[in-house]
Amino acid sequence: MLPSPHRLRLRRDFGVATRRGRRAGSSTVVVHLARAHDTSTSSDAESPGAPARVGFVVSRACGPAVTRNRVRRRLRHLMLCRLTDLPDGGLLVVRALPAAAAANTTRLDADLARCLDRLAAASDAAGS
């Protein structure tokens, strides 16, 4: 389970991350990352040194509730190990694609790492 300060809960924060943030995708997940300077309308953007927050979207296309919850638990566990790598005040949304239901944890981990690396490289290239 993610610590409470690191959970993304509000609909508007999900919207900020998906609309204003950068996106990287793979065959199993799509990751949206909005940095602190992109989240000026976010609920916690005003507080300095706010922790990065993570949310998950697993739609019915991934399968029945048991399958969706299993995918969400796997992704949550994988992101728990990566919280320190995220920028302070950033909003991250991990959206599972239907292929995530059949993927094992190793594949999800590799895809998630690749997406996060691409986002980090893109933000470094943009100078932020």
DOPA-988456 format. One record per atom (N, C-alpha, C): atom name; y, x, z; residue in three letters; residue number from 1. Coordinates in pm, 1 decimal. Example, Ala and Ser with C-alpha at 12.3 -4.5 7.8 and 13.67 -1.06 7.14 Angstrom:
<atoms>
+----+----------+----------+----------+-----+-----+
!  a !        y !        x !        z !   r !   k !
+----+----------+----------+----------+-----+-----+
!  N !   -569.0 !   1319.0 !    780.0 ! ALA !   1 !
! CA !   -450.0 !   1230.0 !    780.0 ! ALA !   1 !
!  C !   -330.0 !   1320.0 !    780.0 ! ALA !   1 !
!  N !   -225.0 !   1285.0 !    708.0 ! SER !   2 !
! CA !   -106.0 !   1367.0 !    714.0 ! SER !   2 !
!  C !      3.0 !   1290.0 !    787.0 ! SER !   2 !
+----+----------+----------+----------+-----+-----+
</atoms>
This chain:
<atoms>
+----+----------+----------+----------+-----+-----+
!  a !        y !        x !        z !   r !   k !
+----+----------+----------+----------+-----+-----+
!  N !   -117.4 !     84.0 !      0.0 ! MET !   1 !
! CA !      0.0 !      0.0 !      0.0 ! MET !   1 !
!  C !    124.3 !     88.9 !      0.0 ! MET !   1 !
!  N !    221.0 !     51.8 !    -80.1 ! LEU !   2 !
! CA !    346.5 !    125.9 !    -82.1 ! LEU !   2 !
!  C !    426.5 !     96.1 !     44.2 ! LEU !   2 !
!  N !    495.8 !    196.0 !     98.0 ! PRO !   3 !
! CA !    583.0 !    168.8 !    212.7 ! PRO !   3 !
!  C !    689.7 !     66.4 !    174.4 ! PRO !   3 !
!  N !    729.1 !    -14.3 !    267.9 ! SER !   4 !
! CA !    822.7 !   -123.2 !    241.7 ! SER !   4 !
!  C !    952.1 !    -80.2 !    172.3 ! SER !   4 !
!  N !   1015.2 !     31.9 !    210.8 ! PRO !   5 !
! CA !   1140.1 !     69.7 !    142.5 ! PRO !   5 !
!  C !   1120.2 !    107.0 !     -4.2 ! PRO !   5 !
!  N !    996.7 !    133.3 !    -43.6 ! HIS !   6 !
! CA !    968.3 !    174.9 !   -180.9 ! HIS !   6 !
!  C !    921.2 !     60.1 !   -269.7 ! HIS !   6 !
!  N !    919.5 !    -62.3 !   -217.1 ! ARG !   7 !
! CA !    871.9 !   -176.3 !   -296.1 ! ARG !   7 !
!  C !    987.0 !   -244.2 !   -367.7 ! ARG !   7 !
!  N !    964.1 !   -274.4 !   -492.2 ! LEU !   8 !
! CA !   1060.5 !   -349.0 !   -572.9 ! LEU !   8 !
!  C !   1021.0 !   -495.7 !   -562.5 ! LEU !   8 !
!  N !   1113.2 !   -581.2 !   -515.0 ! ARG !   9 !
! CA !   1077.7 !   -720.0 !   -489.9 ! ARG !   9 !
!  C !   1161.1 !   -821.0 !   -567.2 ! ARG !   9 !
!  N !   1288.6 !   -791.6 !   -585.6 ! LEU !  10 !
! CA !   1378.8 !   -891.3 !   -642.2 ! LEU !  10 !
!  C !   1370.7 !   -898.5 !   -794.0 ! LEU !  10 !
!  N !   1376.9 !  -1018.9 !   -844.7 ! ARG !  11 !
! CA !   1370.7 !  -1042.6 !   -988.6 ! ARG !  11 !
!  C !   1481.1 !   -966.8 !  -1062.5 ! ARG !  11 !
!  N !   1600.9 !   -965.4 !  -1005.7 ! ARG !  12 !
! CA !   1711.5 !   -897.9 !  -1074.7 ! ARG !  12 !
!  C !   1688.4 !   -747.2 !  -1082.4 ! ARG !  12 !
!  N !   1621.1 !   -689.4 !   -982.0 ! ASP !  13 !
! CA !   1590.8 !   -546.7 !   -986.8 ! ASP !  13 !
!  C !   1486.5 !   -516.0 !  -1094.2 ! ASP !  13 !
!  N !   1388.7 !   -604.7 !  -1109.4 ! PHE !  14 !
! CA !   1293.2 !   -589.1 !  -1219.1 ! PHE !  14 !
!  C !   1367.8 !   -595.6 !  -1351.9 ! PHE !  14 !
!  N !   1461.8 !   -688.7 !  -1363.0 ! GLY !  15 !
! CA !   1540.2 !   -703.3 !  -1485.4 ! GLY !  15 !
!  C !   1625.4 !   -581.5 !  -1514.5 ! GLY !  15 !
!  N !   1688.3 !   -525.1 !  -1412.3 ! VAL !  16 !
! CA !   1769.6 !   -404.6 !  -1430.9 ! VAL !  16 !
!  C !   1682.6 !   -290.7 !  -1482.2 ! VAL !  16 !
!  N !   1567.0 !   -272.4 !  -1422.4 ! ALA !  17 !
! CA !   1479.4 !   -162.4 !  -1463.1 ! ALA !  17 !
!  C !   1430.0 !   -179.8 !  -1606.2 ! ALA !  17 !
!  N !   1392.7 !   -301.0 !  -1643.1 ! THR !  18 !
! CA !   1337.4 !   -320.7 !  -1776.9 ! THR !  18 !
!  C !   1444.7 !   -325.9 !  -1884.2 ! THR !  18 !
!  N !   1563.0 !   -375.0 !  -1851.3 ! ARG !  19 !
! CA !   1667.6 !   -387.0 !  -1953.7 ! ARG !  19 !
!  C !   1753.9 !   -262.2 !  -1967.0 ! ARG !  19 !
!  N !   1786.7 !   -198.5 !  -1855.4 ! ARG !  20 !
! CA !   1877.7 !    -83.6 !  -1859.2 ! ARG !  20 !
!  C !   1806.6 !     50.3 !  -1854.0 ! ARG !  20 !
!  N !   1682.1 !     49.8 !  -1810.6 ! GLY !  21 !
! CA !   1611.4 !    175.8 !  -1794.0 ! GLY !  21 !
!  C !   1548.3 !    226.2 !  -1922.4 ! GLY !  21 !
!  N !   1502.8 !    349.0 !  -1915.8 ! ARG !  22 !
! CA !   1428.3 !    408.5 !  -2027.4 ! ARG !  22 !
!  C !   1283.8 !    361.8 !  -2019.5 ! ARG !  22 !
!  N !   1216.4 !    367.3 !  -2135.2 ! ARG !  23 !
! CA !   1080.0 !    315.8 !  -2142.2 ! ARG !  23 !
!  C !    988.3 !    419.6 !  -2205.3 ! ARG !  23 !
!  N !    868.0 !    429.7 !  -2152.1 ! ALA !  24 !
! CA !    763.1 !    512.6 !  -2210.8 ! ALA !  24 !
!  C !    633.6 !    434.0 !  -2199.8 ! ALA !  24 !
!  N !    552.2 !    441.2 !  -2303.9 ! GLY !  25 !
! CA !    430.2 !    362.1 !  -2303.8 ! GLY !  25 !
!  C !    307.8 !    441.0 !  -2343.6 ! GLY !  25 !
!  N !    194.5 !    383.3 !  -2313.0 ! SER !  26 !
! CA !     64.9 !    437.7 !  -2352.9 ! SER !  26 !
!  C !    -23.5 !    318.7 !  -2387.9 ! SER !  26 !
!  N !   -150.8 !    343.6 !  -2403.8 ! SER !  27 !
! CA !   -240.8 !    234.6 !  -2441.4 ! SER !  27 !
!  C !   -271.1 !    140.5 !  -2324.5 ! SER !  27 !
!  N !   -246.2 !    184.9 !  -2201.6 ! THR !  28 !
! CA !   -279.5 !    101.1 !  -2086.4 ! THR !  28 !
!  C !   -158.5 !     54.4 !  -2005.9 ! THR !  28 !
!  N !    -49.7 !    129.8 !  -2007.9 ! VAL !  29 !
! CA !     68.2 !     93.1 !  -1928.4 ! VAL !  29 !
!  C !    197.3 !    120.2 !  -2005.3 ! VAL !  29 !
!  N !    300.9 !     48.3 !  -1966.2 ! VAL !  30 !
! CA !    437.4 !     76.1 !  -2010.8 ! VAL !  30 !
!  C !    518.8 !     95.2 !  -1883.6 ! VAL !  30 !
!  N !    595.2 !    204.5 !  -1878.6 ! VAL !  31 !
! CA !    672.1 !    237.5 !  -1759.5 ! VAL !  31 !
!  C !    820.5 !    231.6 !  -1792.7 ! VAL !  31 !
!  N !    896.9 !    159.5 !  -1711.4 ! HIS !  32 !
! CA !   1042.4 !    148.8 !  -1725.7 ! HIS !  32 !
!  C !   1105.6 !    216.9 !  -1604.7 ! HIS !  32 !
!  N !   1201.1 !    307.7 !  -1629.4 ! LEU !  33 !
! CA !   1268.9 !    376.7 !  -1520.0 ! LEU !  33 !
!  C !   1419.2 !    365.5 !  -1537.5 ! LEU !  33 !
!  N !   1485.8 !    307.6 !  -1438.8 ! ALA !  34 !
! CA !   1631.9 !    302.5 !  -1435.1 ! ALA !  34 !
!  C !   1676.5 !    394.3 !  -1322.2 ! ALA !  34 !
!  N !   1757.8 !    490.7 !  -1355.5 ! ARG !  35 !
! CA !   1808.8 !    583.5 !  -1254.1 ! ARG !  35 !
!  C !   1918.8 !    516.8 !  -1173.3 ! ARG !  35 !
!  N !   1959.4 !    579.3 !  -1064.8 ! ALA !  36 !
! CA !   2057.0 !    519.7 !   -973.0 ! ALA !  36 !
!  C !   2187.9 !    485.1 !  -1042.2 ! ALA !  36 !
!  N !   2234.7 !    569.1 !  -1135.6 ! HIS !  37 !
! CA !   2361.9 !    539.2 !  -1201.9 ! HIS !  37 !
!  C !   2349.3 !    422.1 !  -1298.2 ! HIS !  37 !
!  N !   2226.7 !    384.1 !  -1336.7 ! ASP !  38 !
! CA !   2204.3 !    268.3 !  -1423.3 ! ASP !  38 !
!  C !   2192.3 !    139.2 !  -1343.8 ! ASP !  38 !
!  N !   2179.3 !    149.0 !  -1213.3 ! THR !  39 !
! CA !   2146.6 !     32.6 !  -1131.2 ! THR !  39 !
!  C !   2264.3 !    -13.8 !  -1047.2 ! THR !  39 !
!  N !   2383.1 !    -10.4 !  -1102.1 ! SER !  40 !
! CA !   2502.0 !    -42.7 !  -1022.9 ! SER !  40 !
!  C !   2500.7 !   -186.0 !   -970.4 ! SER !  40 !
!  N !   2428.6 !   -276.6 !  -1035.3 ! THR !  41 !
! CA !   2421.8 !   -414.2 !   -985.9 ! THR !  41 !
!  C !   2298.1 !   -438.8 !   -901.2 ! THR !  41 !
!  N !   2218.7 !   -336.2 !   -881.1 ! SER !  42 !
! CA !   2098.4 !   -350.9 !   -800.1 ! SER !  42 !
!  C !   2135.0 !   -373.6 !   -653.9 ! SER !  42 !
!  N !   2044.0 !   -431.3 !   -579.0 ! SER !  43 !
! CA !   2072.3 !   -467.4 !   -440.4 ! SER !  43 !
!  C !   2092.7 !   -346.0 !   -350.2 ! SER !  43 !
!  N !   2021.2 !   -236.2 !   -374.1 ! ASP !  44 !
! CA !   2031.7 !   -119.0 !   -286.7 ! ASP !  44 !
!  C !   2103.1 !     -2.3 !   -352.3 ! ASP !  44 !
!  N !   2166.7 !    -23.1 !   -466.1 ! ALA !  45 !
! CA !   2229.0 !     87.2 !   -538.5 ! ALA !  45 !
!  C !   2347.6 !    145.2 !   -463.1 ! ALA !  45 !
!  N !   2410.2 !     66.5 !   -375.2 ! GLU !  46 !
! CA !   2529.2 !    113.1 !   -307.1 ! GLU !  46 !
!  C !   2498.5 !    215.0 !   -198.3 ! GLU !  46 !
!  N !   2381.4 !    208.3 !   -139.4 ! SER !  47 !
! CA !   2350.1 !    297.8 !    -29.3 ! SER !  47 !
!  C !   2312.6 !    436.1 !    -81.3 ! SER !  47 !
!  N !   2380.2 !    541.0 !    -29.4 ! PRO !  48 !
! CA !   2350.9 !    676.4 !    -76.0 ! PRO !  48 !
!  C !   2213.2 !    721.9 !    -28.3 ! PRO !  48 !
!  N !   2143.1 !    793.5 !   -112.0 ! GLY !  49 !
! CA !   2011.2 !    844.3 !    -76.9 ! GLY !  49 !
!  C !   1905.0 !    737.6 !    -64.7 ! GLY !  49 !
!  N !   1925.5 !    624.2 !   -129.9 ! ALA !  50 !
! CA !   1826.7 !    516.7 !   -124.4 ! ALA !  50 !
!  C !   1696.3 !    564.7 !   -187.7 ! ALA !  50 !
!  N !   1583.7 !    524.2 !   -133.4 ! PRO !  51 !
! CA !   1456.7 !    569.0 !   -191.0 ! PRO !  51 !
!  C !   1430.4 !    502.8 !   -326.1 ! PRO !  51 !
!  N !   1350.4 !    568.6 !   -405.9 ! ALA !  52 !
! CA !   1306.5 !    508.4 !   -532.2 ! ALA !  52 !
!  C !   1218.5 !    389.0 !   -499.1 ! ALA !  52 !
!  N !   1228.9 !    285.2 !   -581.6 ! ARG !  53 !
! CA !   1148.9 !    165.2 !   -558.2 ! ARG !  53 !
!  C !   1063.3 !    137.1 !   -680.8 ! ARG !  53 !
!  N !    942.2 !     88.7 !   -655.9 ! VAL !  54 !
! CA !    843.3 !     68.6 !   -761.1 ! VAL !  54 !
!  C !    793.4 !    -75.2 !   -758.0 ! VAL !  54 !
!  N !    780.9 !   -134.8 !   -877.3 ! GLY !  55 !
! CA !    725.3 !   -268.3 !   -890.7 ! GLY !  55 !
!  C !    620.1 !   -270.3 !  -1000.5 ! GLY !  55 !
!  N !    533.9 !   -369.4 !   -996.6 ! PHE !  56 !
! CA !    423.1 !   -377.9 !  -1091.6 ! PHE !  56 !
!  C !    421.2 !   -514.3 !  -1157.6 ! PHE !  56 !
!  N !    389.2 !   -514.7 !  -1286.8 ! VAL !  57 !
! CA !    374.9 !   -638.2 !  -1362.8 ! VAL !  57 !
!  C !    237.1 !   -634.1 !  -1427.2 ! VAL !  57 !
!  N !    151.3 !   -726.1 !  -1386.9 ! VAL !  58 !
! CA !     16.7 !   -736.2 !  -1444.1 ! VAL !  58 !
!  C !     -0.7 !   -881.8 !  -1485.7 ! VAL !  58 !
!  N !      4.8 !   -907.1 !  -1616.1 ! SER !  59 !
! CA !      3.8 !  -1045.0 !  -1664.6 ! SER !  59 !
!  C !   -138.1 !  -1100.6 !  -1676.4 ! SER !  59 !
!  N !   -145.3 !  -1228.4 !  -1706.1 ! ARG !  60 !
! CA !   -275.1 !  -1294.2 !  -1723.9 ! ARG !  60 !
!  C !   -351.9 !  -1239.3 !  -1843.0 ! ARG !  60 !
!  N !   -284.4 !  -1172.6 !  -1933.0 ! ALA !  61 !
! CA !   -353.1 !  -1112.8 !  -2047.6 ! ALA !  61 !
!  C !   -451.9 !  -1005.2 !  -2002.8 ! ALA !  61 !
!  N !   -433.6 !   -952.6 !  -1882.4 ! CYS !  62 !
! CA !   -524.5 !   -850.2 !  -1830.0 ! CYS !  62 !
!  C !   -655.8 !   -908.2 !  -1778.9 ! CYS !  62 !
!  N !   -661.6 !  -1038.6 !  -1761.6 ! GLY !  63 !
! CA !   -785.2 !  -1100.2 !  -1716.9 ! GLY !  63 !
!  C !   -762.0 !  -1194.0 !  -1600.4 ! GLY !  63 !
!  N !   -872.0 !  -1238.3 !  -1538.3 ! PRO !  64 !
! CA !   -859.8 !  -1330.1 !  -1424.7 ! PRO !  64 !
!  C !   -797.3 !  -1260.2 !  -1303.3 ! PRO !  64 !
!  N !   -770.7 !  -1336.5 !  -1200.2 ! ALA !  65 !
! CA !   -698.6 !  -1286.5 !  -1083.2 ! ALA !  65 !
!  C !   -765.7 !  -1165.3 !  -1018.9 ! ALA !  65 !
!  N !   -896.6 !  -1165.6 !  -1011.1 ! VAL !  66 !
! CA !   -967.6 !  -1053.3 !   -949.4 ! VAL !  66 !
!  C !   -940.8 !   -924.8 !  -1026.9 ! VAL !  66 !
!  N !   -944.7 !   -932.8 !  -1158.3 ! THR !  67 !
! CA !   -920.3 !   -816.3 !  -1243.3 ! THR !  67 !
!  C !   -775.2 !   -771.2 !  -1232.4 ! THR !  67 !
!  N !   -682.8 !   -866.0 !  -1236.1 ! ARG !  68 !
! CA !   -540.1 !   -831.5 !  -1225.6 ! ARG !  68 !
!  C !   -510.9 !   -762.5 !  -1092.8 ! ARG !  68 !
!  N !   -566.9 !   -814.4 !   -986.0 ! ASN !  69 !
! CA !   -543.4 !   -754.1 !   -854.8 ! ASN !  69 !
!  C !   -604.9 !   -615.2 !   -844.4 ! ASN !  69 !
!  N !   -721.0 !   -594.5 !   -906.6 ! ARG !  70 !
! CA !   -783.0 !   -461.8 !   -906.9 ! ARG !  70 !
!  C !   -694.9 !   -361.9 !   -981.4 ! ARG !  70 !
!  N !   -642.6 !   -402.9 !  -1097.2 ! VAL !  71 !
! CA !   -553.0 !   -315.6 !  -1174.6 ! VAL !  71 !
!  C !   -428.3 !   -284.4 !  -1092.2 ! VAL !  71 !
!  N !   -371.1 !   -384.7 !  -1028.8 ! ARG !  72 !
! CA !   -249.8 !   -365.0 !   -947.7 ! ARG !  72 !
!  C !   -276.2 !   -269.7 !   -831.3 ! ARG !  72 !
!  N !   -389.9 !   -284.5 !   -764.6 ! ARG !  73 !
! CA !   -424.2 !   -194.4 !   -653.5 ! ARG !  73 !
!  C !   -440.0 !    -50.9 !   -701.5 ! ARG !  73 !
!  N !   -504.6 !    -32.3 !   -815.9 ! ARG !  74 !
! CA !   -521.3 !    102.8 !   -870.4 ! ARG !  74 !
!  C !   -386.6 !    165.7 !   -903.6 ! ARG !  74 !
!  N !   -301.7 !     90.1 !   -971.1 ! LEU !  75 !
! CA !   -169.9 !    142.9 !  -1008.3 ! LEU !  75 !
!  C !    -86.3 !    173.2 !   -884.1 ! LEU !  75 !
!  N !    -93.5 !     85.7 !   -785.0 ! ARG !  76 !
! CA !    -18.2 !    107.2 !   -661.2 ! ARG !  76 !
!  C !    -63.8 !    235.1 !   -591.9 ! ARG !  76 !
!  N !   -193.2 !    258.1 !   -587.7 ! HIS !  77 !
! CA !   -246.0 !    379.6 !   -526.2 ! HIS !  77 !
!  C !   -201.2 !    503.6 !   -603.6 ! HIS !  77 !
!  N !   -204.6 !    497.2 !   -735.7 ! LEU !  78 !
! CA !   -163.3 !    611.5 !   -816.8 ! LEU !  78 !
!  C !    -14.7 !    641.5 !   -799.8 ! LEU !  78 !
!  N !     67.2 !    538.4 !   -785.5 ! MET !  79 !
! CA !    211.3 !    559.6 !   -767.9 ! MET !  79 !
!  C !    244.9 !    609.8 !   -627.8 ! MET !  79 !
!  N !    163.7 !    577.9 !   -530.4 ! LEU !  80 !
! CA !    187.5 !    624.6 !   -394.2 ! LEU !  80 !
!  C !    191.9 !    777.5 !   -389.5 ! LEU !  80 !
!  N !    107.3 !    841.2 !   -469.1 ! CYS !  81 !
! CA !    103.1 !    987.6 !   -474.0 ! CYS !  81 !
!  C !    223.3 !   1046.5 !   -547.2 ! CYS !  81 !
!  N !    293.8 !    965.1 !   -623.5 ! ARG !  82 !
! CA !    403.5 !   1015.6 !   -706.9 ! ARG !  82 !
!  C !    542.4 !    973.1 !   -658.5 ! ARG !  82 !
!  N !    552.0 !    911.7 !   -544.4 ! LEU !  83 !
! CA !    681.8 !    864.0 !   -495.8 ! LEU !  83 !
!  C !    783.0 !    977.1 !   -480.9 ! LEU !  83 !
!  N !    737.9 !   1093.6 !   -439.1 ! THR !  84 !
! CA !    830.3 !   1205.3 !   -418.2 ! THR !  84 !
!  C !    884.5 !   1260.3 !   -549.3 ! THR !  84 !
!  N !    817.8 !   1232.4 !   -660.9 ! ASP !  85 !
! CA !    862.9 !   1282.2 !   -791.1 ! ASP !  85 !
!  C !    971.0 !   1194.8 !   -853.2 ! ASP !  85 !
!  N !    992.9 !   1076.6 !   -798.5 ! LEU !  86 !
! CA !   1088.7 !    983.0 !   -856.8 ! LEU !  86 !
!  C !   1229.8 !   1013.4 !   -808.0 ! LEU !  86 !
!  N !   1330.2 !    985.7 !   -892.0 ! PRO !  87 !
! CA !   1469.1 !   1012.0 !   -851.1 ! PRO !  87 !
!  C !   1514.0 !    915.4 !   -741.7 ! PRO !  87 !
!  N !   1597.7 !    964.2 !   -650.6 ! ASP !  88 !
! CA !   1649.9 !    878.7 !   -543.4 ! ASP !  88 !
!  C !   1725.8 !    761.4 !   -602.2 ! ASP !  88 !
!  N !   1701.6 !    643.9 !   -548.1 ! GLY !  89 !
! CA !   1770.7 !    524.1 !   -592.9 ! GLY !  89 !
!  C !   1720.3 !    467.8 !   -724.2 ! GLY !  89 !
!  N !   1619.0 !    528.9 !   -782.0 ! GLY !  90 !
! CA !   1566.1 !    482.0 !   -909.8 ! GLY !  90 !
!  C !   1480.6 !    357.4 !   -894.2 ! GLY !  90 !
!  N !   1475.7 !    280.4 !  -1001.2 ! LEU !  91 !
! CA !   1390.1 !    161.7 !  -1005.3 ! LEU !  91 !
!  C !   1284.4 !    185.2 !  -1111.6 ! LEU !  91 !
!  N !   1158.7 !    172.2 !  -1075.1 ! LEU !  92 !
! CA !   1049.3 !    195.8 !  -1167.6 ! LEU !  92 !
!  C !    964.2 !     70.2 !  -1175.3 ! LEU !  92 !
!  N !    938.8 !     24.1 !  -1297.0 ! VAL !  93 !
! CA !    849.4 !    -89.7 !  -1318.3 ! VAL !  93 !
!  C !    732.5 !    -41.2 !  -1402.2 ! VAL !  93 !
!  N !    612.1 !    -62.3 !  -1352.7 ! VAL !  94 !
! CA !    490.0 !    -27.7 !  -1424.8 ! VAL !  94 !
!  C !    429.2 !   -158.4 !  -1474.0 ! VAL !  94 !
!  N !    421.8 !   -172.2 !  -1606.5 ! ARG !  95 !
! CA !    366.7 !   -294.1 !  -1666.7 ! ARG !  95 !
!  C !    229.5 !   -261.1 !  -1724.0 ! ARG !  95 !
!  N !    127.4 !   -329.8 !  -1676.6 ! ALA !  96 !
! CA !     -8.8 !   -306.7 !  -1724.2 ! ALA !  96 !
!  C !    -32.0 !   -384.2 !  -1853.2 ! ALA !  96 !
!  N !    -91.9 !   -318.1 !  -1949.7 ! LEU !  97 !
! CA !   -131.0 !   -381.9 !  -2074.7 ! LEU !  97 !
!  C !   -275.9 !   -429.7 !  -2061.8 ! LEU !  97 !
!  N !   -321.6 !   -518.4 !  -2150.4 ! PRO !  98 !
! CA !   -458.9 !   -569.6 !  -2139.0 ! PRO !  98 !
!  C !   -566.5 !   -460.4 !  -2134.1 ! PRO !  98 !
!  N !   -543.7 !   -347.6 !  -2199.1 ! ALA !  99 !
! CA !   -642.2 !   -239.1 !  -2197.4 ! ALA !  99 !
!  C !   -658.5 !   -178.3 !  -2058.3 ! ALA !  99 !
!  N !   -562.9 !   -199.1 !  -1970.1 ! ALA ! 100 !
! CA !   -571.8 !   -144.2 !  -1834.4 ! ALA ! 100 !
!  C !   -687.1 !   -205.9 !  -1756.1 ! ALA ! 100 !
!  N !   -725.5 !   -327.6 !  -1790.2 ! ALA ! 101 !
! CA !   -834.6 !   -394.4 !  -1718.8 ! ALA ! 101 !
!  C !   -967.6 !   -322.5 !  -1739.4 ! ALA ! 101 !
!  N !   -987.1 !   -265.8 !  -1857.4 ! ALA ! 102 !
! CA !  -1113.0 !   -197.6 !  -1887.1 ! ALA ! 102 !
!  C !  -1106.9 !    -47.6 !  -1859.0 ! ALA ! 102 !
!  N !   -988.7 !      3.9 !  -1831.9 ! ALA ! 103 !
! CA !   -972.5 !    148.1 !  -1810.5 ! ALA ! 103 !
!  C !  -1015.5 !    186.4 !  -1669.4 ! ALA ! 103 !
!  N !  -1070.8 !    306.4 !  -1657.8 ! ASN ! 104 !
! CA !  -1105.2 !    355.4 !  -1524.9 ! ASN ! 104 !
!  C !   -981.6 !    419.6 !  -1461.0 ! ASN ! 104 !
!  N !   -992.5 !    454.3 !  -1335.5 ! THR ! 105 !
! CA !   -877.9 !    508.4 !  -1262.2 ! THR ! 105 !
!  C !   -830.7 !    640.8 !  -1320.6 ! THR ! 105 !
!  N !   -921.9 !    722.3 !  -1368.2 ! THR ! 106 !
! CA !   -884.4 !    850.9 !  -1427.3 ! THR ! 106 !
!  C !   -797.2 !    831.3 !  -1549.9 ! THR ! 106 !
!  N !   -833.9 !    735.7 !  -1632.5 ! ARG ! 107 !
! CA !   -754.3 !    709.3 !  -1753.2 ! ARG ! 107 !
!  C !   -617.9 !    651.6 !  -1717.2 ! ARG ! 107 !
!  N !   -614.3 !    559.1 !  -1621.9 ! LEU ! 108 !
! CA !   -486.3 !    504.7 !  -1577.1 ! LEU ! 108 !
!  C !   -397.2 !    615.6 !  -1521.2 ! LEU ! 108 !
!  N !   -457.3 !    706.0 !  -1445.0 ! ASP ! 109 !
! CA !   -382.2 !    817.3 !  -1387.6 ! ASP ! 109 !
!  C !   -323.7 !    905.8 !  -1497.2 ! ASP ! 109 !
!  N !   -404.4 !    938.2 !  -1597.2 ! ALA ! 110 !
! CA !   -356.6 !   1023.2 !  -1706.8 ! ALA ! 110 !
!  C !   -245.6 !    954.6 !  -1785.9 ! ALA ! 110 !
!  N !   -262.3 !    826.6 !  -1815.1 ! ASP ! 111 !
! CA !   -159.7 !    753.7 !  -1890.0 ! ASP ! 111 !
!  C !    -30.7 !    741.1 !  -1809.9 ! ASP ! 111 !
!  N !    -42.9 !    713.4 !  -1682.4 ! LEU ! 112 !
! CA !     75.1 !    701.0 !  -1597.2 ! LEU ! 112 !
!  C !    148.5 !    834.9 !  -1586.9 ! LEU ! 112 !
!  N !     73.6 !    942.7 !  -1569.1 ! ALA ! 113 !
! CA !    134.9 !   1075.8 !  -1561.2 ! ALA ! 113 !
!  C !    205.8 !   1111.1 !  -1691.5 ! ALA ! 113 !
!  N !    143.4 !   1079.7 !  -1804.1 ! ARG ! 114 !
! CA !    204.2 !   1109.4 !  -1934.1 ! ARG ! 114 !
!  C !    334.4 !   1032.0 !  -1952.2 ! ARG ! 114 !
!  N !    334.5 !    906.4 !  -1915.4 ! CYS ! 115 !
! CA !    456.0 !    824.3 !  -1927.7 ! CYS ! 115 !
!  C !    567.4 !    876.5 !  -1837.4 ! CYS ! 115 !
!  N !    534.2 !    910.5 !  -1713.8 ! LEU ! 116 !
! CA !    635.5 !    961.5 !  -1621.6 ! LEU ! 116 !
!  C !    689.3 !   1096.3 !  -1668.1 ! LEU ! 116 !
!  N !    602.7 !   1180.8 !  -1724.7 ! ASP ! 117 !
! CA !    648.6 !   1309.3 !  -1778.5 ! ASP ! 117 !
!  C !    743.3 !   1288.9 !  -1895.6 ! ASP ! 117 !
!  N !    711.6 !   1192.6 !  -1981.9 ! ARG ! 118 !
! CA !    800.6 !   1163.1 !  -2095.2 ! ARG ! 118 !
!  C !    936.4 !   1113.7 !  -2047.8 ! ARG ! 118 !
!  N !    936.0 !   1028.6 !  -1946.5 ! LEU ! 119 !
! CA !   1062.9 !    978.5 !  -1893.3 ! LEU ! 119 !
!  C !   1144.3 !   1091.2 !  -1830.0 ! LEU ! 119 !
!  N !   1077.6 !   1181.6 !  -1759.2 ! ALA ! 120 !
! CA !   1148.1 !   1294.6 !  -1698.3 ! ALA ! 120 !
!  C !   1206.3 !   1385.8 !  -1805.6 ! ALA ! 120 !
!  N !   1129.6 !   1410.9 !  -1911.6 ! ALA ! 121 !
! CA !   1178.2 !   1495.9 !  -2020.5 ! ALA ! 121 !
!  C !   1295.1 !   1430.6 !  -2092.9 ! ALA ! 121 !
!  N !   1288.5 !   1299.8 !  -2112.5 ! ALA ! 122 !
! CA !   1396.9 !   1228.9 !  -2180.9 ! ALA ! 122 !
!  C !   1524.3 !   1231.0 !  -2097.6 ! ALA ! 122 !
!  N !   1511.2 !   1217.6 !  -1965.9 ! SER ! 123 !
! CA !   1631.5 !   1218.5 !  -1882.3 ! SER ! 123 !
!  C !   1689.7 !   1359.2 !  -1872.8 ! SER ! 123 !
!  N !   1604.4 !   1462.8 !  -1875.1 ! ASP ! 124 !
! CA !   1654.2 !   1600.1 !  -1876.0 ! ASP ! 124 !
!  C !   1726.2 !   1630.6 !  -2006.5 ! ASP ! 124 !
!  N !   1672.5 !   1580.8 !  -2116.2 ! ALA ! 125 !
! CA !   1735.4 !   1602.5 !  -2246.6 ! ALA ! 125 !
!  C !   1868.1 !   1528.5 !  -2256.9 ! ALA ! 125 !
!  N !   1878.4 !   1414.5 !  -2188.7 ! ALA ! 126 !
! CA !   2002.2 !   1336.5 !  -2191.4 ! ALA ! 126 !
!  C !   2107.3 !   1395.3 !  -2097.6 ! ALA ! 126 !
!  N !   2066.3 !   1489.4 !  -2013.8 ! GLY ! 127 !
! CA !   2161.3 !   1555.2 !  -1925.2 ! GLY ! 127 !
!  C !   2189.3 !   1482.4 !  -1796.4 ! GLY ! 127 !
!  N !   2098.2 !   1396.1 !  -1753.9 ! SER ! 128 !
! CA !   2121.8 !   1325.4 !  -1627.5 ! SER ! 128 !
!  C !   2032.3 !   1373.1 !  -1519.0 ! SER ! 128 !
+----+----------+----------+----------+-----+-----+
</atoms>
